[in-house]
Amino acid sequence: NNNLQVRERRKDTKRSKSMWNKLFANNNCVTEHTKSRAATVAVLVVDGTRAHRDLWASVFSGCTTKSGVPVVPEVCDWDSMHLTAYSEYGASREAAAFVDIVEQKPDGGGTRVKTVRPNACLIRSQVRGVTPSQDYRNLLYGLQFAGVPCVNSLQSILSFVERPWVFGELLRIRDRLGRENFPLIPQNYYPSHRSMLIGPVFPAVIKVGHCHAGHGKLVIRDHHAFQDFASVMAIDKYLRAL
């Protein structure tokens, strides 16, 4: 399964190579600071799967800007990076972000810190996990603050943190394309337990909060169980019923 996932990721990232070539085509991401400091363009790749770390070097191999500046991936995960952003930096007084990446030394003898000024960012790891300690939106805000171009866009990644926001956008697409061309599973949205007066069609799947991968999910068989669960909802912000 791991080999299959790596192969699929390789196919996916290779398809994105032309996208990166377009991104760097006009050297929009090569700042004056970068031009004077080093003849490379740094792409911050946020990927929490360690099996993919070596893959990114091959994906970006030979990728350059229009003027031939090499594009170099700097791979890390959210919990191994520290970020500082400035609205005005250096003589050019342009916005900039600097990322300290905590890396394990090759010989296993402790860690080292590598400082990178990303010219662009590729996010392949979820920005918000199950627990509060897995919420890295503060780092996402820093990239937005410094205007670092990102794939997918930082706005879309932030929007996908909350499922009701995503489903609302899907409803807009359905309205534009038609129900037959873009069918969706009907859902109810309850911002709190106080709204849980009229239940969905039973049996229903209740999804609490923002988490994915089956976390916060429960099957409700009838309206009696639905009302019992309403008291549990008092400890969270919202739920969806499918």
Kinemage of the C-alpha trace (Angstrom):
@kinemage 1
@onewidth
@group {chain A} dominant
@subgroup {mainchain}
@vectorlist {calphas} color= white
{ca asn a 1} P 0.000 0.000 0.000
{ca asn a 2} L 2.829 2.398 0.813
{ca asn a 3} L 4.487 1.724 -2.554
{ca leu a 4} L 1.164 2.326 -4.293
{ca gln a 5} L 0.697 5.624 -2.462
{ca val a 6} L 4.191 6.750 -3.411
{ca arg a 7} L 3.569 5.868 -7.077
{ca glu a 8} L 0.279 7.748 -7.068
{ca arg a 9} L 1.919 10.755 -5.423
{ca arg a 10} L 4.688 10.653 -8.036
{ca lys a 11} L 2.115 10.706 -10.851
{ca asp a 12} L 0.237 13.560 -9.200
{ca thr a 13} L 3.302 15.707 -8.624
{ca lys a 14} L 4.715 15.107 -12.097
{ca arg a 15} L 1.453 16.398 -13.564
{ca ser a 16} L 1.982 19.582 -11.567
{ca lys a 17} L 5.413 20.243 -13.082
{ca ser a 18} L 3.999 22.296 -15.948
{ca met a 19} L 2.025 24.287 -13.391
{ca trp a 20} L 5.226 25.213 -11.570
{ca asn a 21} L 6.912 26.130 -14.838
{ca lys a 22} L 4.036 28.538 -15.505
{ca leu a 23} L 4.292 29.942 -11.982
{ca phe a 24} L 7.959 30.757 -12.450
{ca ala a 25} L 7.729 31.622 -16.155
{ca asn a 26} L 8.030 35.367 -15.661
{ca asn a 27} L 10.251 35.180 -12.583
{ca asn a 28} L 7.418 36.682 -10.554
{ca cys a 29} L 8.594 34.730 -7.517
{ca val a 30} L 12.257 35.715 -7.828
{ca thr a 31} L 12.653 38.731 -5.570
{ca glu a 32} L 15.509 41.216 -5.726
{ca his a 33} L 16.736 39.781 -2.439
{ca thr a 34} L 16.898 36.312 -3.966
{ca lys a 35} L 18.642 37.524 -7.127
{ca ser a 36} L 21.416 39.178 -5.141
{ca arg a 37} L 21.717 36.433 -2.509
{ca ala a 38} L 21.714 33.184 -4.487
{ca ala a 39} L 20.917 31.906 -7.969
{ca thr a 40} L 18.087 29.631 -6.823
{ca val a 41} L 14.372 29.861 -6.183
{ca ala a 42} L 13.199 28.153 -2.993
{ca val a 43} L 9.881 26.302 -2.947
{ca leu a 44} L 8.699 25.411 0.546
{ca val a 45} L 7.069 21.953 0.305
{ca val a 46} L 4.938 21.158 3.359
{ca asp a 47} L 4.575 17.364 3.319
{ca gly a 48} L 4.225 15.312 6.480
{ca thr a 49} L 4.844 11.926 4.827
{ca arg a 50} L 8.500 11.057 5.316
{ca ala a 51} L 8.458 8.554 2.440
{ca his a 52} L 7.896 11.491 0.080
{ca arg a 53} L 10.863 13.593 1.218
{ca asp a 54} L 13.322 12.232 -1.346
{ca leu a 55} L 10.641 12.212 -4.030
{ca trp a 56} L 10.371 15.990 -4.213
{ca ala a 57} L 13.978 16.424 -5.335
{ca ser a 58} L 13.254 14.268 -8.387
{ca val a 59} L 9.959 16.029 -9.048
{ca phe a 60} L 11.655 19.428 -9.213
{ca ser a 61} L 14.745 18.134 -10.980
{ca gly a 62} L 15.413 20.357 -13.996
{ca cys a 63} L 12.678 22.843 -13.067
{ca thr a 64} L 13.854 26.408 -13.703
{ca thr a 65} L 12.488 29.884 -14.185
{ca lys a 66} L 12.302 31.428 -17.638
{ca ser a 67} L 15.779 32.868 -17.205
{ca gly a 68} L 17.189 29.496 -16.128
{ca val a 69} L 17.277 29.988 -12.338
{ca pro a 70} L 17.034 26.523 -10.678
{ca val a 71} L 14.006 25.806 -8.507
{ca val a 72} L 14.976 24.008 -5.282
{ca pro a 73} L 12.421 22.292 -2.989
{ca glu a 74} L 12.775 22.745 0.783
{ca val a 75} L 10.725 19.971 2.384
{ca cys a 76} L 9.317 19.998 5.918
{ca asp a 77} L 6.143 19.449 7.906
{ca trp a 78} L 4.151 21.989 9.887
{ca asp a 79} L 5.501 20.862 13.247
{ca ser a 80} L 9.141 21.126 12.110
{ca met a 81} L 9.001 24.730 10.933
{ca his a 82} L 9.079 28.135 12.620
{ca leu a 83} L 8.089 31.233 10.672
{ca thr a 84} L 8.611 34.972 10.934
{ca ala a 85} L 7.069 37.418 8.435
{ca tyr a 86} L 7.914 41.052 7.781
{ca ser a 87} L 5.830 43.665 5.990
{ca glu a 88} L 9.027 45.500 4.977
{ca tyr a 89} L 12.384 43.789 4.682
{ca gly a 90} L 15.777 44.891 3.398
{ca ala a 91} L 16.593 47.738 1.064
{ca ser a 92} L 13.669 46.908 -1.183
{ca arg a 93} L 11.273 47.124 1.822
{ca glu a 94} L 9.168 44.289 0.419
{ca ala a 95} L 7.183 41.743 2.407
{ca ala a 96} L 9.104 38.587 3.251
{ca ala a 97} L 8.796 35.371 5.236
{ca phe a 98} L 11.658 33.375 6.739
{ca val a 99} L 11.192 29.751 7.773
{ca asp a 100} L 13.431 27.873 10.188
{ca ile a 101} L 13.273 24.167 9.345
{ca val a 102} L 14.323 21.785 12.115
{ca glu a 103} L 16.016 18.792 10.468
{ca gln a 104} L 17.426 15.538 11.789
{ca lys a 105} L 21.145 15.257 11.101
{ca pro a 106} L 22.068 12.497 8.607
{ca asp a 107} L 24.186 10.697 11.203
{ca gly a 108} L 21.332 10.779 13.705
{ca gly a 109} L 23.300 12.945 16.081
{ca gly a 110} L 20.677 15.500 17.048
{ca thr a 111} L 19.024 18.184 14.959
{ca arg a 112} L 20.016 21.206 12.931
{ca val a 113} L 18.142 24.315 11.854
{ca lys a 114} L 18.028 25.490 8.244
{ca thr a 115} L 16.705 28.974 7.454
{ca val a 116} L 14.865 29.425 4.167
{ca arg a 117} L 13.200 32.395 2.533
{ca pro a 118} L 10.502 30.726 0.387
{ca asn a 119} L 9.657 32.244 -2.976
{ca ala a 120} L 6.673 29.923 -3.339
{ca cys a 121} L 4.935 27.201 -1.357
{ca leu a 122} L 3.402 23.802 -2.115
{ca ile a 123} L 1.190 22.464 0.682
{ca arg a 124} L 0.592 18.700 0.741
{ca ser a 125} L -0.199 18.304 4.442
{ca gln a 126} L -3.377 19.224 6.319
{ca val a 127} L -3.137 22.510 8.144
{ca arg a 128} L -5.463 21.501 10.987
{ca gly a 129} L -5.630 18.113 12.685
{ca val a 130} L -7.806 16.636 15.394
{ca thr a 131} L -6.265 18.219 18.491
{ca pro a 132} L -5.541 21.911 19.201
{ca ser a 133} L -1.796 21.156 19.061
{ca gln a 134} L -2.278 20.122 15.402
{ca asp a 135} L -3.702 23.484 14.374
{ca tyr a 136} L -1.111 25.238 12.194
{ca arg a 137} L -3.231 28.017 10.781
{ca asn a 138} L -0.933 30.547 12.465
{ca leu a 139} L 1.820 29.449 10.048
{ca leu a 140} L -0.608 29.716 7.140
{ca tyr a 141} L -1.389 33.282 8.200
{ca gly a 142} L 2.323 34.090 8.100
{ca leu a 143} L 2.644 32.913 4.502
{ca gln a 144} L -0.396 35.021 3.586
{ca phe a 145} L 1.021 37.999 5.502
{ca ala a 146} L 4.228 37.884 3.436
{ca gly a 147} L 2.407 37.289 0.146
{ca val a 148} L 4.099 33.953 -0.581
{ca pro a 149} L 2.402 32.410 -3.671
{ca cys a 150} L 1.049 28.968 -2.916
{ca val a 151} L -0.432 25.911 -4.631
{ca asn a 152} L -3.245 25.438 -3.875
{ca ser a 153} L -4.007 29.026 -2.975
{ca leu a 154} L -3.760 29.953 0.695
{ca gln a 155} L -7.348 31.196 0.526
{ca ser a 156} L -8.619 27.820 -0.680
{ca ile a 157} L -6.608 25.912 1.947
{ca leu a 158} L -7.976 28.125 4.712
{ca ser a 159} L -11.523 27.704 3.382
{ca phe a 160} L -11.172 23.906 3.383
{ca val a 161} L -10.417 23.910 7.105
{ca glu a 162} L -14.149 24.208 7.810
{ca arg a 163} L -16.475 21.712 6.124
{ca pro a 164} L -19.658 23.852 6.129
{ca trp a 165} L -17.778 26.497 4.144
{ca val a 166} L -16.722 23.870 1.593
{ca phe a 167} L -20.226 22.477 1.249
{ca gly a 168} L -21.606 25.969 0.775
{ca glu a 169} L -19.253 26.411 -2.190
{ca leu a 170} L -20.321 23.018 -3.546
{ca leu a 171} L -23.953 24.174 -3.382
{ca arg a 172} L -23.030 27.210 -5.496
{ca ile a 173} L -21.507 24.871 -8.089
{ca arg a 174} L -24.622 22.681 -8.029
{ca asp a 175} L -26.837 25.688 -8.588
{ca arg a 176} L -24.723 26.675 -11.587
{ca leu a 177} L -24.414 23.215 -13.174
{ca gly a 178} L -27.737 21.700 -12.136
{ca arg a 179} L -28.648 18.901 -9.740
{ca glu a 180} L -28.415 16.199 -12.389
{ca asn a 181} L -24.910 17.219 -13.443
{ca phe a 182} L -23.590 17.880 -9.931
{ca pro a 183} L -25.540 15.791 -7.375
{ca leu a 184} L -24.841 16.262 -3.667
{ca ile a 185} L -25.904 14.314 -0.591
{ca pro a 186} L -28.478 16.444 1.305
{ca gln a 187} L -27.181 17.837 4.592
{ca asn a 188} L -28.434 19.877 7.514
{ca tyr a 189} L -26.197 22.339 9.336
{ca tyr a 190} L -26.573 23.100 13.036
{ca pro a 191} L -24.286 25.819 14.435
{ca ser a 192} L -25.007 24.667 18.002
{ca his a 193} L -27.156 22.285 20.047
{ca arg a 194} L -29.795 25.014 20.370
{ca ser a 195} L -30.606 24.649 16.683
{ca met a 196} L -31.168 20.890 16.821
{ca leu a 197} L -34.965 21.061 16.923
{ca ile a 198} L -35.824 19.532 13.537
{ca gly a 199} L -33.731 16.496 12.702
{ca pro a 200} L -32.599 15.101 9.348
{ca val a 201} L -34.020 12.022 7.628
{ca phe a 202} L -33.112 8.981 9.749
{ca pro a 203} L -30.919 7.044 9.923
{ca ala a 204} L -28.372 9.840 9.585
{ca val a 205} L -24.649 10.313 9.941
{ca ile a 206} L -23.706 13.105 12.345
{ca lys a 207} L -20.361 14.801 11.761
{ca val a 208} L -19.118 17.080 14.539
{ca gly a 209} L -16.575 19.844 13.966
{ca his a 210} L -13.908 20.179 11.302
{ca cys a 211} L -12.100 16.827 11.519
{ca his a 212} L -11.862 14.298 8.710
{ca ala a 213} L -10.878 10.607 8.363
{ca gly a 214} L -13.859 9.435 10.434
{ca his a 215} L -13.162 11.520 13.538
{ca gly a 216} L -16.233 13.035 15.212
{ca lys a 217} L -18.660 10.821 13.277
{ca leu a 218} L -21.698 8.981 14.623
{ca val a 219} L -24.738 7.150 13.204
{ca ile a 220} L -28.079 8.331 14.625
{ca arg a 221} L -30.967 5.890 14.156
{ca asp a 222} L -34.011 7.952 15.187
{ca his a 223} L -35.143 11.300 16.566
{ca his a 224} L -34.876 10.071 20.177
{ca ala a 225} L -31.146 9.437 19.745
{ca phe a 226} L -30.883 12.751 17.913
{ca gln a 227} L -32.307 14.649 20.868
{ca asp a 228} L -30.050 12.757 23.269
{ca phe a 229} L -27.069 13.710 21.179
{ca ala a 230} L -28.099 17.382 21.272
{ca ser a 231} L -26.861 17.565 24.860
{ca val a 232} L -23.465 16.261 23.715
{ca met a 233} L -23.330 18.988 21.082
{ca ala a 234} L -23.217 21.607 23.842
{ca ile a 235} L -19.455 20.952 24.087
{ca asp a 236} L -18.680 21.775 20.434
{ca lys a 237} L -19.440 24.534 17.939
{ca tyr a 238} L -21.392 22.932 15.122
{ca leu a 239} L -22.368 19.693 13.398
{ca arg a 240} L -23.596 18.443 10.046
{ca ala a 241} L -26.196 15.737 9.494
{ca leu a 242} L -26.092 13.631 6.336
